[in-house]
Each structure stands twice: as structure tokens, then as C-alpha cells.
Amino acid sequence: MNDGDANGRPMRLISLSHVNDPATTNLYPGDPPFELETVATIEKDGYYLRYVRQGEHTGTHWGAPGHFNPGEPLADELDVDDLFRPAVRIDVRAQCAHDPDYEVSVGDIETWEARHGRIPDESIVIIWTGWDAKWGTERYLARAPDGGIHQPGFAAETIDWLISTGRLGHRGGTGTDTFGPDPGRDTTYAVSRLVYQRHRISLEILANLAALPPTGAHILCGGQINRAGSGSTALIYGVLPPG
């Protein structure tokens, strides 16, 4: 990764991750509990250590293709380049404020491109729904009458279009400040099954999207690489051009 521009000005990092705290971290229905247990203290043991119990998708995280699709790559089968991609941020907060089940359309993407230019091939396409402002509250986990959740996401035909035109490509992906790229009312996870193919990844429960520019940034994904992992809780960074 180039650490500056031609004039020697450094790149800038921003954090796109929430702090994991059992008192506030929202869990997707059915996910395992999140617990932190202190197992050593400086006073007693000479050092401080906690035991962490959580799912691989607790809090801010990325998912590997094998999370939804048998035979597709798992966390330890991805390439380094899969976790460092150009990124665009599409602001759909106004639409989602009026419709918590909003599905981002091809038209939304085309409107964005008319202003910012074509999405680079094999990018991470991030939607900013406004759900990041609800993190840690009951409003984030908005329950539907049928027991599901209300959350905006991508329309399946939009993902089809992004893939077929190369904008997602072999190793791009999607990002969102919600639990995932699927609209909450879709219990078939149709969007996830499309995104999670080849070497494409999904970045979920992102934070601080106001600091990510609409275009020109890259995304850098950290986290553990568990053997046969479905993904990883993560520190996800926006890598911004000098400015």
C-alpha cells in the first residue's frame, strides 16, 4: 500500500468500527451471546486479561463467501487483496428514514454515478442508511410484527447489476451500517447469497460513515483469520487520500 502521494503527503486512516461492549452491542437474532470475563488482574496475577465469548459476526465485522455458500472461500482461503479494496459510499439516509425496509435500486446507483463517476471495478459498495446512529439502542434492532427485523438493504436486482457490470467483480463486495446487505424482511438472504460468491466479502455494522468520502477511499479489513472462519469481528479502516 502506497503511504503517500507524489508530494509526500501521507494517507489518512479513519475507523469504521464500533466499540464492542456487552452492555450496548446489538446482536442479530439467534447469534450467540457476547460476554467479556476478566480472568486475570494486575493486582492478583501481574497482568490484565479477559476471556471473550462471541460469534464471528458480533459487532463490526466482515464475512467470507463461505458464510452463505458451501464450497466458496472461507476466511483463511481469502487473499490479502480481498481485504483491501477501493470503496464508494452511497448516502441513502433520506430514503431509509421514510422506509425502514428500503431497497437500494439500480436507479440509486446510477444517480450517484451521474455525480461522482463510475464505480471502479471490484469495489466495496457501501450504503449509508443512517442505522449507525441507532447502534446500541432498541431502534437498531427494529422488530417486525412477524418476528423479523426492519432494516434497509440492497435490492437483489441491484446486486445482480453490480456483479454483471464488474463493479463488484471477482473480489469486490458490499458494506452497510446495518446487520447485513439484505433488507430485513427478506428471510431468504437472497442478496447475501449473491454477494458472497467468488472472493467477494460483506462489511457489516460499519460506523463513522460520515467521515468516509463518497469516492476516492479504500477499505482495509483487519480481524482474526480463524481456520475455516465464516468471517471475523474486525477493525475496519477507511484509507483516505491525502487532503
ZADOKOL-472987 format. One record per residue (C-alpha): residue number from 1; residue in three letters; x, y, z. Coordinates in steps of 0.1 Angstrom, whole numbers, plus 2048, in hexadecimal, padded with zeros to 3 digits. Each point is the difference from the previous one (the first is absolute). Example, Ala and Ser with C-alpha at 12.3 -4.5 7.8 and 13.67 -1.06 7.14 Angstrom:
resi->1 resn->ala X->87B Y->7D3 Z->84E
resi->2 resn->ser X->80E Y->822 Z->7F9
END
This chain:
resi->1 resn->met X->800 Y->800 Z->800
resi->2 resn->asn X->80E Y->822 Z->7F6
resi->3 resn->asp X->803 Y->815 Z->81F
resi->4 resn->gly X->7FE Y->822 Z->7EF
resi->5 resn->asp X->7FB Y->814 Z->7E0
resi->6 resn->ala X->81A Y->80D Z->7E8
resi->7 resn->asn X->806 Y->81E Z->817
resi->8 resn->gly X->807 Y->7EA Z->81E
resi->9 resn->arg X->7E0 Y->808 Z->812
resi->10 resn->pro X->7F5 Y->7E2 Z->815
resi->11 resn->met X->7E0 Y->7EC Z->7FC
resi->12 resn->arg X->7E7 Y->803 Z->81C
resi->13 resn->leu X->7EE Y->7E5 Z->813
resi->14 resn->ile X->7DD Y->802 Z->80F
resi->15 resn->ser X->7F0 Y->7E5 Z->815
resi->16 resn->leu X->7DF Y->7F2 Z->7F3
resi->17 resn->ser X->7FB Y->7E9 Z->81E
resi->18 resn->his X->7EA Y->801 Z->81F
resi->19 resn->val X->80F Y->7F8 Z->822
resi->20 resn->asn X->7F4 Y->7DE Z->80C
resi->21 resn->asp X->7EF Y->802 Z->822
resi->22 resn->pro X->7E9 Y->7E5 Z->80D
resi->23 resn->ala X->7EB Y->81C Z->810
resi->24 resn->thr X->7F8 Y->810 Z->7DE
resi->25 resn->thr X->809 Y->7E9 Z->7E4
resi->26 resn->asn X->7E1 Y->7F6 Z->7EC
resi->27 resn->leu X->7FF Y->7DB Z->7F6
resi->28 resn->tyr X->7EF Y->7F2 Z->7E1
resi->29 resn->pro X->7E3 Y->7E9 Z->80B
resi->30 resn->gly X->80E Y->7DD Z->806
resi->31 resn->asp X->824 Y->80B Z->803
resi->32 resn->pro X->814 Y->7F3 Z->81F
resi->33 resn->pro X->802 Y->816 Z->81E
resi->34 resn->phe X->81D Y->819 Z->803
resi->35 resn->glu X->812 Y->7FE Z->822
resi->36 resn->leu X->821 Y->80E Z->80E
resi->37 resn->glu X->80D Y->7EF Z->81F
resi->38 resn->thr X->81F Y->80D Z->813
resi->39 resn->val X->816 Y->7E2 Z->806
resi->40 resn->ala X->820 Y->812 Z->80D
resi->41 resn->thr X->806 Y->821 Z->811
resi->42 resn->ile X->820 Y->814 Z->805
resi->43 resn->glu X->7FB Y->7FF Z->826
resi->44 resn->lys X->7FD Y->7DA Z->802
resi->45 resn->asp X->812 Y->7F3 Z->7E1
resi->46 resn->gly X->817 Y->81C Z->7F5
resi->47 resn->tyr X->7EE Y->805 Z->7E0
resi->48 resn->tyr X->7DC Y->808 Z->7F3
resi->49 resn->leu X->7EE Y->7E7 Z->7EA
resi->50 resn->arg X->7DC Y->7F9 Z->7F5
resi->51 resn->tyr X->7EF Y->7E2 Z->7F1
resi->52 resn->val X->7EB Y->809 Z->7E2
resi->53 resn->arg X->7E1 Y->7EC Z->7F6
resi->54 resn->gln X->7EF Y->80B Z->7E0
resi->55 resn->gly X->7F6 Y->7F6 Z->7DD
resi->56 resn->glu X->817 Y->807 Z->7E2
resi->57 resn->his X->7E6 Y->81B Z->7F5
resi->58 resn->thr X->7FC Y->813 Z->821
resi->59 resn->gly X->801 Y->825 Z->7FB
resi->60 resn->thr X->813 Y->80F Z->7E3
resi->61 resn->his X->80D Y->7E3 Z->7EB
resi->62 resn->trp X->806 Y->7F3 Z->7DD
resi->63 resn->gly X->7F2 Y->7E0 Z->7F2
resi->64 resn->ala X->811 Y->7E7 Z->7E9
resi->65 resn->pro X->7EE Y->7F0 Z->7E2
resi->66 resn->gly X->7FD Y->7DE Z->812
resi->67 resn->his X->7EA Y->811 Z->81A
resi->68 resn->phe X->7E2 Y->7FA Z->7E9
resi->69 resn->asn X->80C Y->7EB Z->7E3
resi->70 resn->pro X->80F Y->7DC Z->804
resi->71 resn->gly X->821 Y->7FB Z->7EE
resi->72 resn->glu X->808 Y->825 Z->7FE
resi->73 resn->pro X->81F Y->80E Z->811
resi->74 resn->leu X->801 Y->803 Z->826
resi->75 resn->ala X->814 Y->81A Z->814
resi->76 resn->asp X->821 Y->7ED Z->7FD
resi->77 resn->glu X->7FB Y->7FB Z->7DB
resi->78 resn->leu X->7FD Y->824 Z->7F6
resi->79 resn->asp X->81D Y->815 Z->7F2
resi->80 resn->val X->80E Y->81F Z->810
resi->81 resn->asp X->7F3 Y->814 Z->7E3
resi->82 resn->asp X->7DD Y->7F5 Z->808
resi->83 resn->leu X->802 Y->814 Z->820
resi->84 resn->phe X->80E Y->820 Z->7F1
resi->85 resn->arg X->7E9 Y->80E Z->7E5
resi->86 resn->pro X->7F5 Y->822 Z->7F1
resi->87 resn->ala X->7E0 Y->80B Z->810
resi->88 resn->val X->7E3 Y->817 Z->7F8
resi->89 resn->arg X->7E6 Y->80D Z->819
resi->90 resn->ile X->7DC Y->805 Z->7F4
resi->91 resn->asp X->7EA Y->815 Z->818
resi->92 resn->val X->7DD Y->7F3 Z->801
resi->93 resn->arg X->7F7 Y->80D Z->822
resi->94 resn->ala X->7E3 Y->815 Z->7F3
resi->95 resn->gln X->7F0 Y->7E3 Z->7EF
resi->96 resn->cys X->805 Y->7E9 Z->81E
resi->97 resn->ala X->7F2 Y->81A Z->818
resi->98 resn->his X->7DF Y->7FE Z->7EE
resi->99 resn->asp X->801 Y->7DA Z->7FB
resi->100 resn->pro X->812 Y->7E9 Z->818
resi->101 resn->asp X->7FD Y->7E4 Z->7E7
resi->102 resn->tyr X->80F Y->814 Z->7E3
resi->103 resn->glu X->811 Y->7ED Z->7E5
resi->104 resn->val X->81C Y->813 Z->7EE
resi->105 resn->ser X->7F9 Y->7FF Z->7DB
resi->106 resn->val X->814 Y->801 Z->7E0
resi->107 resn->gly X->7F2 Y->823 Z->7FC
resi->108 resn->asp X->80F Y->80B Z->821
resi->109 resn->ile X->822 Y->7F4 Z->7F3
resi->110 resn->glu X->7FC Y->811 Z->7DF
resi->111 resn->thr X->7F7 Y->821 Z->811
resi->112 resn->trp X->81F Y->7FD Z->815
resi->113 resn->glu X->816 Y->7F9 Z->7E2
resi->114 resn->ala X->7F2 Y->81E Z->7ED
resi->115 resn->arg X->80F Y->815 Z->81B
resi->116 resn->his X->81F Y->7ED Z->80A
resi->117 resn->gly X->80A Y->7EB Z->7E2
resi->118 resn->arg X->7FF Y->7DB Z->7F9
resi->119 resn->ile X->807 Y->7E9 Z->81E
resi->120 resn->pro X->823 Y->7F0 Z->7FA
resi->121 resn->asp X->800 Y->7DB Z->7F8
resi->122 resn->glu X->803 Y->7E8 Z->81E
resi->123 resn->ser X->7F6 Y->81B Z->819
resi->124 resn->ile X->7EF Y->7FE Z->822
resi->125 resn->val X->7DF Y->811 Z->7FB
resi->126 resn->ile X->7F5 Y->80E Z->822
resi->127 resn->ile X->7DD Y->80D Z->808
resi->128 resn->trp X->7FC Y->81A Z->81B
resi->129 resn->thr X->7DD Y->7FA Z->80D
resi->130 resn->gly X->801 Y->813 Z->821
resi->131 resn->trp X->7FE Y->7E1 Z->815
resi->132 resn->asp X->823 Y->807 Z->80E
resi->133 resn->ala X->7F0 Y->81C Z->815
resi->134 resn->lys X->7E8 Y->7E6 Z->810
resi->135 resn->trp X->81C Y->7E9 Z->80B
resi->136 resn->gly X->7FD Y->7F4 Z->824
resi->137 resn->thr X->7DB Y->808 Z->802
resi->138 resn->glu X->7E0 Y->7ED Z->7FB
resi->139 resn->arg X->7FA Y->814 Z->7E1
resi->140 resn->tyr X->81D Y->7EE Z->7EF
resi->141 resn->leu X->7EE Y->7DE Z->804
resi->142 resn->ala X->7DF Y->80C Z->7F3
resi->143 resn->arg X->7E8 Y->7E2 Z->804
resi->144 resn->ala X->7E6 Y->7F9 Z->7E5
resi->145 resn->pro X->7DE Y->7F1 Z->80A
resi->146 resn->asp X->80A Y->7DE Z->7F1
resi->147 resn->gly X->81F Y->7FE Z->817
resi->148 resn->gly X->819 Y->80C Z->7E6
resi->149 resn->ile X->811 Y->821 Z->7FF
resi->150 resn->his X->7FC Y->820 Z->7ED
resi->151 resn->gln X->820 Y->80B Z->7EF
resi->152 resn->pro X->808 Y->80E Z->7DE
resi->153 resn->gly X->816 Y->7EE Z->7E7
resi->154 resn->phe X->808 Y->7FB Z->7DC
resi->155 resn->ala X->7E6 Y->7F3 Z->7E7
resi->156 resn->ala X->80A Y->7DF Z->7F2
resi->157 resn->glu X->7FF Y->80D Z->7DC
resi->158 resn->thr X->818 Y->81C Z->80A
resi->159 resn->ile X->819 Y->7E7 Z->80C
resi->160 resn->asp X->7FB Y->7EC Z->7DF
resi->161 resn->trp X->807 Y->820 Z->7ED
resi->162 resn->leu X->81F Y->809 Z->814
resi->163 resn->ile X->80E Y->7DD Z->7FB
resi->164 resn->ser X->7F8 Y->7FE Z->7DB
resi->165 resn->thr X->810 Y->822 Z->7F8
resi->166 resn->gly X->820 Y->7F8 Z->813
resi->167 resn->arg X->7FB Y->81A Z->81B
resi->168 resn->leu X->801 Y->7E5 Z->81A
resi->169 resn->gly X->813 Y->7E8 Z->7EA
resi->170 resn->his X->814 Y->7E2 Z->80E
resi->171 resn->arg X->80C Y->810 Z->820
resi->172 resn->gly X->7EB Y->81E Z->808
resi->173 resn->gly X->7E3 Y->800 Z->819
resi->174 resn->thr X->7E6 Y->814 Z->812
resi->175 resn->gly X->800 Y->814 Z->820
resi->176 resn->thr X->7E5 Y->80D Z->817
resi->177 resn->asp X->7FA Y->80F Z->822
resi->178 resn->thr X->7E4 Y->7E6 Z->806
resi->179 resn->phe X->802 Y->7DB Z->809
resi->180 resn->gly X->806 Y->7F7 Z->7DC
resi->181 resn->pro X->7F9 Y->807 Z->7DB
resi->182 resn->asp X->7DE Y->7F0 Z->800
resi->183 resn->pro X->7E0 Y->813 Z->806
resi->184 resn->gly X->7F3 Y->7F4 Z->822
resi->185 resn->arg X->7E0 Y->7F3 Z->7F3
resi->186 resn->asp X->812 Y->7E7 Z->7E8
resi->187 resn->thr X->805 Y->7E1 Z->815
resi->188 resn->thr X->80F Y->7ED Z->7E2
resi->189 resn->tyr X->820 Y->815 Z->801
resi->190 resn->ala X->7FF Y->803 Z->7DA
resi->191 resn->val X->817 Y->81E Z->7FF
resi->192 resn->ser X->81A Y->7F0 Z->817
resi->193 resn->arg X->800 Y->7E0 Z->7EA
resi->194 resn->leu X->809 Y->816 Z->7E2
resi->195 resn->val X->81A Y->815 Z->811
resi->196 resn->tyr X->811 Y->7E3 Z->811
resi->197 resn->gln X->80D Y->7EF Z->7E0
resi->198 resn->arg X->823 Y->7FF Z->7F1
resi->199 resn->his X->816 Y->814 Z->817
resi->200 resn->arg X->7E6 Y->81B Z->808
resi->201 resn->ile X->7FC Y->80B Z->824
resi->202 resn->ser X->7E5 Y->812 Z->815
resi->203 resn->leu X->809 Y->81B Z->819
resi->204 resn->glu X->7E5 Y->804 Z->81A
resi->205 resn->ile X->7F7 Y->816 Z->81E
resi->206 resn->leu X->817 Y->81C Z->7F4
resi->207 resn->ala X->804 Y->820 Z->814
resi->208 resn->asn X->80B Y->823 Z->7F9
resi->209 resn->leu X->7F5 Y->800 Z->7DC
resi->210 resn->ala X->7FC Y->826 Z->801
resi->211 resn->ala X->826 Y->801 Z->7FF
resi->212 resn->leu X->803 Y->7EA Z->7E1
resi->213 resn->pro X->800 Y->814 Z->7E0
resi->214 resn->pro X->7E8 Y->7F5 Z->7E4
resi->215 resn->thr X->81D Y->7F5 Z->7EA
resi->216 resn->gly X->826 Y->7FF Z->800
resi->217 resn->ala X->806 Y->7EB Z->81F
resi->218 resn->his X->80A Y->7DC Z->806
resi->219 resn->ile X->7F4 Y->7E8 Z->81B
resi->220 resn->leu X->818 Y->7EC Z->815
resi->221 resn->cys X->7F2 Y->7E3 Z->814
resi->222 resn->gly X->812 Y->7F2 Z->81F
resi->223 resn->gly X->7F4 Y->7E5 Z->818
resi->224 resn->gln X->809 Y->7DD Z->808
resi->225 resn->ile X->806 Y->7E6 Z->7E4
resi->226 resn->asn X->7F0 Y->7E2 Z->810
resi->227 resn->arg X->805 Y->7DE Z->7EF
resi->228 resn->ala X->7E1 Y->7FA Z->7EB
resi->229 resn->gly X->7F1 Y->820 Z->80E
resi->230 resn->ser X->7DF Y->80F Z->7F3
resi->231 resn->gly X->80F Y->822 Z->804
resi->232 resn->ser X->80D Y->814 Z->81D
resi->233 resn->thr X->7F8 Y->81B Z->819
resi->234 resn->ala X->816 Y->81C Z->7F3
resi->235 resn->leu X->811 Y->821 Z->801
resi->236 resn->ile X->7F5 Y->80E Z->7DE
resi->237 resn->tyr X->812 Y->81F Z->7F4
resi->238 resn->gly X->7FA Y->81A Z->7E6
resi->239 resn->val X->820 Y->809 Z->7EE
resi->240 resn->leu X->7FC Y->823 Z->7F4
resi->241 resn->pro X->815 Y->813 Z->7E6
resi->242 resn->pro X->815 Y->81D Z->80C
resi->243 resn->gly X->7ED Y->81F Z->805
END
